[in-house]
Amino acid sequence: MKRLDALRGPVPPRAHDARAVAALAANPGCARRAVLDAAGVDKDGTARHLGFPAPFGQSQFAITRGNVFETLVKENGCAELLRLMRELLGLPVAQVGYQDVENVGSHLRASHTRALIDRAARESEDSAVFYDHPLFSLEIAGHTCYLEPDVVAFQLGGRFHIVEIKSFAVIDGQAEPEKVAAAARQAAVYVLALRTLMAELGHDPGRVSHDVVLVCPENFANRPTATLLDVRRQLAVLKRQLTRMTRVDRLVEDLPPGLTFSLDPDSEGVPTRPAAELAEALARVPARYAPDCLSTCDMCMFCRDEARVCGSTDLLGRQIRDQLGGVSRMTEALALAEGTAEPAGDQEEVARLLRLANRLRQECLA
């Protein structure tokens, strides 16, 4: 822990929200992200100081639209949500209870959530309750992060479901796959946190369903529609990545003594560390860039520029990079394709395919 504190510098660790935790599962092979997140480094501030701010983020319009849609789904004690749940899960009850966990002070929300979930798990299986604005906790590399979801934990028949409310539209029964995948990863964080809480309370974590209820607007109206998402795969990846972060000492033990990613902020919090020096420090930890990082990681633009400068095949995407096997540089791939370089023992098949692709390209251009 002292080593991670030294890497972060003299600032408090950055708190993780569900979106940040979910992003861990998007690129589990990146050592740089694992180290920065385990140390609690402010990746957004780091990227901005380096001159490579992340290109993503919600507009004020999108935030307002999301808030309006969430209010619509939850108004009147989640009446609209109850209609959706009846259709989706075949609820045998006419009414359900409603508990807004925000009706206590913010400092009490975690303990209040804990007490409500414990009571629900012990009560009759015929009870059905919505729990709005619960506050879950999850340990990330020794740090406890609090997840403040706008989701609902729904309990029926002894099982709990996570309800994830998103404002992207489902048009003719289809939604953008990237947005659905991101919602599934984020919902998996809540499922894991609730299962962890159930285990701490002495209940069966399996009572938290891996089927998440995703609620979105239907077509171009604000009328909600719901579907079930199976997040078992996302849960497995998330667990592996969190386990990897608990063993992050294996990643940092070979780093040079005295290495730090501190921005050296002055008394007003303004970074004073030279950007080139910080970039050199970050280069000590290998990244595993992929185009998908552009929508999930604050460091994406810096890592993309780094990959471009060295001509890494990471720029081509995970699928092509994996097909190229041990060929890590584009210049090496071109040399093998043109026959100007001899392949190593484990590159024979890759070299054959590259030469074939190059020959077909030449024939098409002739």
N, C-alpha and C positions, 0 to 999 in steps of 0.2 A: 504493500500500500504506500510506503514511503517513496518507493521508486516511481510510482504513478503520480504521486503528489509533486515530485520533483519535475517530472515531464510536463505537468500542467502549469507549474509556476505558482506564484503567491496569490492565487485567486480561488474562490470557492468552485467546486466542481459544477459543471453545467448540468442542470436537471434535464432528464429525458422525459419527453411526453410520449404518448402512444405512437404518434407518427414517426418519431425518431427511433423508437424501439423496433417498430415494424420495418423500418428501412434496414435494420441490421440483417434481416432475413433476405433482403433483395440481392446482396452480394456477400455471401458468407465467406468467400475465399480471400477477402481483402484484409491483409494484415494492418495496413495503415489505418483503416476505419476502426478495426478492432482495438488498436492501441489508443487512438484518439478518444474513442467513446469510453473505454475502460478508465482512462485518466480523467474523463470529464472535461476535455478541452472544448472550448467554444469554437466549433468548426466554422460557423457563419462569420464570426469576427475574424478568425484566422484567414479565411478565404478573401474577405474584403480587404484586409491589410496587405495581402499578397497581390491585390489588384485583379482577383478573379472571383467576383461575387457570383453566387448561384443564380441561374436564370429563372428559377421557378418561384412560386409563391402565389397565394390567392389574391385576386383583386378585391377591392372593397365591395364591388358589385356582387361578386361571387359569395363573399362572406355574408352580405345582407340577404341574398337570395337563400343561402343555406339556413340562416337563422329563421327566416319567414317560413320556410318549408318545415323545419323542425317544430316550430310553434304550432303549425297547422296539424301535424301528426300527433302532437302531445296535448293539444287543448282539450278542455273538459275531462281531465283525468285520463287522458290517452284513449278517448272514445273511438277515434278513427283507427288507432292502432289495434284496439280490441277487435274491431271489425275485420281487419287484415289477419289477425291471429286466428280468429274463428275460421276464416276461409283456408288459411295455410295449414294450421295444425289441427283443425277440427275440434275446437274447444267445446267441451260438454257443458260449460257453465255459462249462465246468462250475464253475470257480472263478475268483476274482479276487484280486488283492493288496489289502492294506489298510495304509494309512499314517496314523497319528495324528500330526498336526503338533504337537500339544500335548506330545509327548514330549521337547521341548526347552524351554529357558527362554523366558519370554515375550518377552524382548528379542531372541531369535533367531528367533522364529516367522516374521516377514516374510521374512527371508533364506532360512530353511529352506523355506518355501513356494515361493519363487522358484526354488531349486535343484531341488526335486522336480518342479515343473511343467516346467522346462527339460529335465530328464532324460527325463520322460515324453514330451515333444514330439519328442525325438530318437530314442526307442527304436522297436522294431518296432511296426507297426500292430496286431499281434495281441495285444499286451499289454493288460491291463485292470486298473485299479487304482482303489480308492476313496481319496480324500484327505479325511480327517476334520479338522475345525477348522482349515482354512487361514486365513491372515491376509493379506488383500489391502490394497492402498493405492490411493488415488485423490486427485487434486489438485482441491481445491475453492477457486476464487478465490485461488490462490496458496498455500493452506495444504494440507499433506498430511494426509489423514485416513486412519486405519486402520480397516478393516472387519473385525470379528471375528464372522463368521457361525457359526451352528450348522448350517451346510449342508455338503454334501459336493461336492467337485469330482470328477466321475467321468470317467475317460478310457477310451475303447474305440475301436479302429479308427482311431486318429489324431484323433478328435474328443472334445471335452470337453463334459460336460453339468453344469449346476448343478442340485443337488437341494435343494429348499426343503421343510422339514418344518414343518407347521403343525398345531395341535391343534384347529382348528374342524372340525366333523363334515361329512361328505358323506352326506346322507340321501336314499335312493332315487335315487342318482346325481346329486343336486343339492346345491350349497353356496350360502351367502349370496353374492350377486354382489359386494357391497361388500368382503367379506373376500377373495374371490378376486382382485379388482382390486388391493387393497392388497398381497397376496402377489406378484402379477405385477410391480407397481412395485418392490417390494423386491428380487425376484429379478433384475430388469433391472439394478439397481445392481451386483450381483455379476457378472453377465454382462459389463457394461461394464468393471469392474475387472479381470476375468480377461483380457478381450480387450486391454486396455491393457498388462497384464503380458506377454502373448504378443508384442505388437508391440515392447515394449522388449527382449525376448529375441531378437528377429529371426525370429520365427515368424509364420505367417499367422494374424491375429486371427479370420479366418473359421472356423478350426477349433474355435472355441468356439460351440456350437450356440445358436441363438436359441430353441430349444425347451427349456423348463425342466421338470424333473420335480417336480410338486407331490405331496407325500405327506401324507395326512390320515387321521383315523380314519373308518371306514366305519360308517354308521348310529349306533347308540347303544353300540357296543362299542369297544374299543381296537384292533381289527384294522385294520391299515393298508391303504389303497388308494392307487393312484397314477394320475396323469393327466399329459398333456403340456400345457403352456401356451406359446403363441406370444407372446413378449414384444417383437416387433419394433416395435410401435407405442409401447410404453412406453420402449423404447430411444431411439427418435427424439425423443420429447418430452424425455427426460432429457438427451440430448446438446444439444438446443437450449437448455435451461435452464442447463446448465453453461457453455455458450458465452456465454450472456447474462450470467452472473455474472463471467466473465473480462472482460467489457466494462462492468462495473458503474460504471466511472469516468464513463460517459455519464449514468448515473442520479444520481451524486452531485455532478457538476460544477456543477449549478444550486442545490445546497443552500447555505444561508447559512454563511459562514465561522464557525468556532467551534462549530457545531452538534455535539452529542454525545448519545449514548444511554446514557452512563455512569450507573450507579446510585450513584456516589460512595460506595463502601463504606468503613466505618471500619476500624480496625485488626483487628477481629474478623470482617470481611466482611459486616457488617450494612449494608444500603442506608440512606443518609441523604438522598438527593435527594428533594425534594418531588414527590409523585406527579403533581400538576397540571402542574408544570414538565416532567416527563418526557413526559406525555401531549401537551403542546404541541409538544415536539420531534418526537415520532413523527408528529404530524399534518402535518409538513412533507413527509413521504414518503407519496404516495398508496397506499392499499390497494385491493385488488380482492376484497372479501369475497364469499363464496358459502357457502351452508349446508353444502357439503361440507367446508369448513374446520374445522367442529366436530369432525371425527374425525382431522384431520391436522396442524393448526397450533397451537402453544402460544399464539399471540396471538389465537385465534379469538373469544373472548368480548369482548375489548377492541374488536376491529374490528367485531363485530356490534353492540355498543352504540353505537359511533361511527356506523355505518350507520343504526341506528334513530333516533338523535337528529336526523340530517339528512334522514330520510325517503328514503333511497336505495333505488332499485329493486333493488340488489344483494341485498336481503333476500329477494326473491322467487325467487332461484335463477338460474343461468346461462342456462337456456333462455328463461325469460320476459324476463330482462334483455336478452338478445340480440334477442328478437322486438320489444321496445319501441324498439330502435334508439337514437336520440339522446335519448330521454326518460330522464333520469337520476334524477328525483325523483317520488315518488308523488303529491305535490300537483299536479305538472305533468300527470301521467297522468290524474288525476281531472278536472282542468280541461278537458283535451282531450276526455275521454269525455263530460262534461256539456255541452260546447259553449260554455263560458264563457271559453275562451282560443283565440286564433287560432293554428293550427299554423304553424311555420316551413316554409320551402320543402321541406326534406327530411323533414318530419313528416306530410305529407298522407296517406300510406297508413296510417301508424300511427294517426293521428287518426280516419280512417274506420273502422278495425277497432275502436278503442276505443269510438266512438259506437255501432257496431253491437252490441258486447258489452253496453254500458250499456242500450240499448233492449231487448235480449232479457232482461236481468236485471229491468228494470222490468215487462215483460210477465209474467214468472214470478211476481213478487211481487204483482202486481195481483189 
